[in-house]
Amino acid sequence: MLAKLNRPTSVIEILCGYRTKETNDALRESGTTNAAEHSQHIEGNALDIRVPGIPVVELRDAALSLGAGGVGYYPKSQFIHVDTGPLREWTFSPHRILHSHRRRSS
């Protein structure tokens, strides 16, 4: 990813790597994350990362361009998740506003 960003000597900040099932379950129960029940973190196959000086959207795009594993985009928290699991992508936005379609009265 760093090569794709033309930053081969940059530092990758690892926010989360391996975590135990107990820690993962606690995160799920907290309701503050979208930790999967069978998270790749539990298997040691995932990292949550950021690269100082690189906008997280650019980091996400670089990860997606590799066409390998899962890529989660966390714009509010400013990090991405990468893993070696099945090819997939998602965006986590915990405070997404859902608009209802109300009919206007005249």
Rosetta constraint file for C-alpha pairs under 8 A:
AtomPair CA 1 CA 5 HARMONIC 6.31 0.50
AtomPair CA 1 CA 59 HARMONIC 7.53 0.50
AtomPair CA 1 CA 62 HARMONIC 5.56 0.50
AtomPair CA 1 CA 63 HARMONIC 5.95 0.50
AtomPair CA 1 CA 66 HARMONIC 7.65 0.50
AtomPair CA 2 CA 6 HARMONIC 6.23 0.50
AtomPair CA 2 CA 7 HARMONIC 5.07 0.50
AtomPair CA 2 CA 8 HARMONIC 4.91 0.50
AtomPair CA 2 CA 9 HARMONIC 7.55 0.50
AtomPair CA 2 CA 10 HARMONIC 6.94 0.50
AtomPair CA 3 CA 7 HARMONIC 5.80 0.50
AtomPair CA 3 CA 8 HARMONIC 4.90 0.50
AtomPair CA 4 CA 62 HARMONIC 6.09 0.50
AtomPair CA 5 CA 58 HARMONIC 7.87 0.50
AtomPair CA 5 CA 59 HARMONIC 7.67 0.50
AtomPair CA 5 CA 62 HARMONIC 6.76 0.50
AtomPair CA 10 CA 51 HARMONIC 7.26 0.50
AtomPair CA 10 CA 52 HARMONIC 7.96 0.50
AtomPair CA 11 CA 51 HARMONIC 6.20 0.50
AtomPair CA 11 CA 52 HARMONIC 7.21 0.50
AtomPair CA 12 CA 49 HARMONIC 6.62 0.50
AtomPair CA 12 CA 50 HARMONIC 6.04 0.50
AtomPair CA 12 CA 51 HARMONIC 4.87 0.50
AtomPair CA 12 CA 52 HARMONIC 7.51 0.50
AtomPair CA 13 CA 49 HARMONIC 5.49 0.50
AtomPair CA 13 CA 50 HARMONIC 5.29 0.50
AtomPair CA 13 CA 51 HARMONIC 5.86 0.50
AtomPair CA 13 CA 52 HARMONIC 7.58 0.50
AtomPair CA 14 CA 47 HARMONIC 6.62 0.50
AtomPair CA 14 CA 48 HARMONIC 5.98 0.50
AtomPair CA 14 CA 49 HARMONIC 4.69 0.50
AtomPair CA 14 CA 50 HARMONIC 6.90 0.50
AtomPair CA 15 CA 47 HARMONIC 7.34 0.50
AtomPair CA 15 CA 48 HARMONIC 5.30 0.50
AtomPair CA 15 CA 49 HARMONIC 5.53 0.50
AtomPair CA 15 CA 50 HARMONIC 7.69 0.50
AtomPair CA 16 CA 47 HARMONIC 5.61 0.50
AtomPair CA 16 CA 48 HARMONIC 5.04 0.50
AtomPair CA 16 CA 49 HARMONIC 7.31 0.50
AtomPair CA 17 CA 41 HARMONIC 6.05 0.50
AtomPair CA 17 CA 44 HARMONIC 6.67 0.50
AtomPair CA 17 CA 45 HARMONIC 7.87 0.50
AtomPair CA 17 CA 46 HARMONIC 5.89 0.50
AtomPair CA 17 CA 47 HARMONIC 4.58 0.50
AtomPair CA 17 CA 48 HARMONIC 6.58 0.50
AtomPair CA 18 CA 41 HARMONIC 4.87 0.50
AtomPair CA 18 CA 42 HARMONIC 5.86 0.50
AtomPair CA 18 CA 43 HARMONIC 7.05 0.50
AtomPair CA 18 CA 44 HARMONIC 4.63 0.50
AtomPair CA 18 CA 45 HARMONIC 7.44 0.50
AtomPair CA 18 CA 46 HARMONIC 7.06 0.50
AtomPair CA 18 CA 47 HARMONIC 7.60 0.50
AtomPair CA 19 CA 23 HARMONIC 6.19 0.50
AtomPair CA 19 CA 24 HARMONIC 6.49 0.50
AtomPair CA 19 CA 41 HARMONIC 5.64 0.50
AtomPair CA 19 CA 42 HARMONIC 5.27 0.50
AtomPair CA 19 CA 44 HARMONIC 7.40 0.50
AtomPair CA 20 CA 24 HARMONIC 6.16 0.50
AtomPair CA 20 CA 41 HARMONIC 7.96 0.50
AtomPair CA 20 CA 42 HARMONIC 5.60 0.50
AtomPair CA 21 CA 25 HARMONIC 5.96 0.50
AtomPair CA 21 CA 42 HARMONIC 5.98 0.50
AtomPair CA 22 CA 26 HARMONIC 6.19 0.50
AtomPair CA 23 CA 27 HARMONIC 6.24 0.50
AtomPair CA 24 CA 28 HARMONIC 6.25 0.50
AtomPair CA 24 CA 35 HARMONIC 6.57 0.50
AtomPair CA 24 CA 36 HARMONIC 7.94 0.50
AtomPair CA 24 CA 37 HARMONIC 7.57 0.50
AtomPair CA 24 CA 39 HARMONIC 7.63 0.50
AtomPair CA 24 CA 42 HARMONIC 7.41 0.50
AtomPair CA 25 CA 29 HARMONIC 6.11 0.50
AtomPair CA 25 CA 35 HARMONIC 7.96 0.50
AtomPair CA 25 CA 37 HARMONIC 7.24 0.50
AtomPair CA 26 CA 30 HARMONIC 6.12 0.50
AtomPair CA 27 CA 31 HARMONIC 7.00 0.50
AtomPair CA 27 CA 32 HARMONIC 7.13 0.50
AtomPair CA 27 CA 33 HARMONIC 6.40 0.50
AtomPair CA 27 CA 35 HARMONIC 6.38 0.50
AtomPair CA 28 CA 32 HARMONIC 7.55 0.50
AtomPair CA 28 CA 33 HARMONIC 6.44 0.50
AtomPair CA 28 CA 34 HARMONIC 6.47 0.50
AtomPair CA 28 CA 35 HARMONIC 5.31 0.50
AtomPair CA 28 CA 36 HARMONIC 7.25 0.50
AtomPair CA 28 CA 37 HARMONIC 7.52 0.50
AtomPair CA 32 CA 94 HARMONIC 7.54 0.50
AtomPair CA 33 CA 94 HARMONIC 7.65 0.50
AtomPair CA 34 CA 92 HARMONIC 7.38 0.50
AtomPair CA 35 CA 39 HARMONIC 6.60 0.50
AtomPair CA 38 CA 42 HARMONIC 7.25 0.50
AtomPair CA 39 CA 43 HARMONIC 7.32 0.50
AtomPair CA 40 CA 44 HARMONIC 6.37 0.50
AtomPair CA 40 CA 45 HARMONIC 5.15 0.50
AtomPair CA 40 CA 46 HARMONIC 5.33 0.50
AtomPair CA 40 CA 83 HARMONIC 6.60 0.50
AtomPair CA 40 CA 84 HARMONIC 7.81 0.50
AtomPair CA 40 CA 85 HARMONIC 6.94 0.50
AtomPair CA 41 CA 45 HARMONIC 5.68 0.50
AtomPair CA 41 CA 46 HARMONIC 4.83 0.50
AtomPair CA 41 CA 47 HARMONIC 7.03 0.50
AtomPair CA 45 CA 83 HARMONIC 5.49 0.50
AtomPair CA 45 CA 84 HARMONIC 5.68 0.50
AtomPair CA 45 CA 85 HARMONIC 7.37 0.50
AtomPair CA 46 CA 81 HARMONIC 6.99 0.50
AtomPair CA 46 CA 82 HARMONIC 5.62 0.50
AtomPair CA 46 CA 83 HARMONIC 4.09 0.50
AtomPair CA 46 CA 84 HARMONIC 6.71 0.50
AtomPair CA 47 CA 81 HARMONIC 5.68 0.50
AtomPair CA 47 CA 82 HARMONIC 5.47 0.50
AtomPair CA 47 CA 83 HARMONIC 6.40 0.50
AtomPair CA 48 CA 79 HARMONIC 6.52 0.50
AtomPair CA 48 CA 80 HARMONIC 5.55 0.50
AtomPair CA 48 CA 81 HARMONIC 4.26 0.50
AtomPair CA 48 CA 82 HARMONIC 6.41 0.50
AtomPair CA 49 CA 79 HARMONIC 5.46 0.50
AtomPair CA 49 CA 80 HARMONIC 5.47 0.50
AtomPair CA 49 CA 81 HARMONIC 6.31 0.50
AtomPair CA 49 CA 82 HARMONIC 7.76 0.50
AtomPair CA 50 CA 54 HARMONIC 7.82 0.50
AtomPair CA 50 CA 56 HARMONIC 6.77 0.50
AtomPair CA 50 CA 59 HARMONIC 7.46 0.50
AtomPair CA 50 CA 78 HARMONIC 7.21 0.50
AtomPair CA 50 CA 79 HARMONIC 5.00 0.50
AtomPair CA 50 CA 80 HARMONIC 6.51 0.50
AtomPair CA 51 CA 55 HARMONIC 7.99 0.50
AtomPair CA 51 CA 56 HARMONIC 7.77 0.50
AtomPair CA 51 CA 59 HARMONIC 7.54 0.50
AtomPair CA 54 CA 58 HARMONIC 6.66 0.50
AtomPair CA 54 CA 59 HARMONIC 6.65 0.50
AtomPair CA 55 CA 59 HARMONIC 6.52 0.50
AtomPair CA 56 CA 60 HARMONIC 6.10 0.50
AtomPair CA 56 CA 73 HARMONIC 7.96 0.50
AtomPair CA 56 CA 75 HARMONIC 7.02 0.50
AtomPair CA 56 CA 78 HARMONIC 5.82 0.50
AtomPair CA 56 CA 79 HARMONIC 5.97 0.50
AtomPair CA 56 CA 80 HARMONIC 6.97 0.50
AtomPair CA 57 CA 61 HARMONIC 6.22 0.50
AtomPair CA 57 CA 73 HARMONIC 7.70 0.50
AtomPair CA 57 CA 75 HARMONIC 7.57 0.50
AtomPair CA 58 CA 62 HARMONIC 6.18 0.50
AtomPair CA 59 CA 63 HARMONIC 6.26 0.50
AtomPair CA 59 CA 80 HARMONIC 7.40 0.50
AtomPair CA 60 CA 64 HARMONIC 6.15 0.50
AtomPair CA 60 CA 71 HARMONIC 7.09 0.50
AtomPair CA 60 CA 72 HARMONIC 7.72 0.50
AtomPair CA 60 CA 73 HARMONIC 6.39 0.50
AtomPair CA 60 CA 80 HARMONIC 6.27 0.50
AtomPair CA 61 CA 65 HARMONIC 6.09 0.50
AtomPair CA 62 CA 66 HARMONIC 6.84 0.50
AtomPair CA 63 CA 67 HARMONIC 7.54 0.50
AtomPair CA 63 CA 71 HARMONIC 6.76 0.50
AtomPair CA 63 CA 82 HARMONIC 7.41 0.50
AtomPair CA 64 CA 68 HARMONIC 7.43 0.50
AtomPair CA 64 CA 71 HARMONIC 6.58 0.50
AtomPair CA 64 CA 89 HARMONIC 7.98 0.50
AtomPair CA 67 CA 87 HARMONIC 7.06 0.50
AtomPair CA 68 CA 84 HARMONIC 6.90 0.50
AtomPair CA 68 CA 86 HARMONIC 7.63 0.50
AtomPair CA 68 CA 87 HARMONIC 5.69 0.50
AtomPair CA 69 CA 82 HARMONIC 6.98 0.50
AtomPair CA 69 CA 83 HARMONIC 5.29 0.50
AtomPair CA 69 CA 84 HARMONIC 4.40 0.50
AtomPair CA 69 CA 85 HARMONIC 4.75 0.50
AtomPair CA 69 CA 86 HARMONIC 5.05 0.50
AtomPair CA 69 CA 87 HARMONIC 4.34 0.50
AtomPair CA 69 CA 88 HARMONIC 6.54 0.50
AtomPair CA 70 CA 81 HARMONIC 7.49 0.50
AtomPair CA 70 CA 82 HARMONIC 5.55 0.50
AtomPair CA 70 CA 83 HARMONIC 5.09 0.50
AtomPair CA 70 CA 84 HARMONIC 6.54 0.50
AtomPair CA 70 CA 85 HARMONIC 5.93 0.50
AtomPair CA 70 CA 86 HARMONIC 6.15 0.50
AtomPair CA 70 CA 87 HARMONIC 5.17 0.50
AtomPair CA 70 CA 88 HARMONIC 4.72 0.50
AtomPair CA 70 CA 89 HARMONIC 5.57 0.50
AtomPair CA 71 CA 80 HARMONIC 6.84 0.50
AtomPair CA 71 CA 81 HARMONIC 5.44 0.50
AtomPair CA 71 CA 82 HARMONIC 4.76 0.50
AtomPair CA 71 CA 83 HARMONIC 6.80 0.50
AtomPair CA 71 CA 88 HARMONIC 6.43 0.50
AtomPair CA 71 CA 89 HARMONIC 4.74 0.50
AtomPair CA 71 CA 90 HARMONIC 6.67 0.50
AtomPair CA 72 CA 80 HARMONIC 5.45 0.50
AtomPair CA 72 CA 81 HARMONIC 4.68 0.50
AtomPair CA 72 CA 82 HARMONIC 6.60 0.50
AtomPair CA 72 CA 89 HARMONIC 5.49 0.50
AtomPair CA 72 CA 90 HARMONIC 4.85 0.50
AtomPair CA 72 CA 91 HARMONIC 5.67 0.50
AtomPair CA 72 CA 92 HARMONIC 7.28 0.50
AtomPair CA 73 CA 79 HARMONIC 6.71 0.50
AtomPair CA 73 CA 80 HARMONIC 4.79 0.50
AtomPair CA 73 CA 81 HARMONIC 6.58 0.50
AtomPair CA 73 CA 89 HARMONIC 7.79 0.50
AtomPair CA 73 CA 90 HARMONIC 6.16 0.50
AtomPair CA 73 CA 91 HARMONIC 4.58 0.50
AtomPair CA 73 CA 92 HARMONIC 6.23 0.50
AtomPair CA 74 CA 78 HARMONIC 5.76 0.50
AtomPair CA 74 CA 79 HARMONIC 5.46 0.50
AtomPair CA 74 CA 80 HARMONIC 5.78 0.50
AtomPair CA 74 CA 81 HARMONIC 7.92 0.50
AtomPair CA 74 CA 91 HARMONIC 5.98 0.50
AtomPair CA 74 CA 92 HARMONIC 5.19 0.50
AtomPair CA 74 CA 93 HARMONIC 6.72 0.50
AtomPair CA 75 CA 79 HARMONIC 6.72 0.50
AtomPair CA 75 CA 91 HARMONIC 7.77 0.50
AtomPair CA 75 CA 92 HARMONIC 7.44 0.50
AtomPair CA 75 CA 93 HARMONIC 7.18 0.50
AtomPair CA 76 CA 93 HARMONIC 6.79 0.50
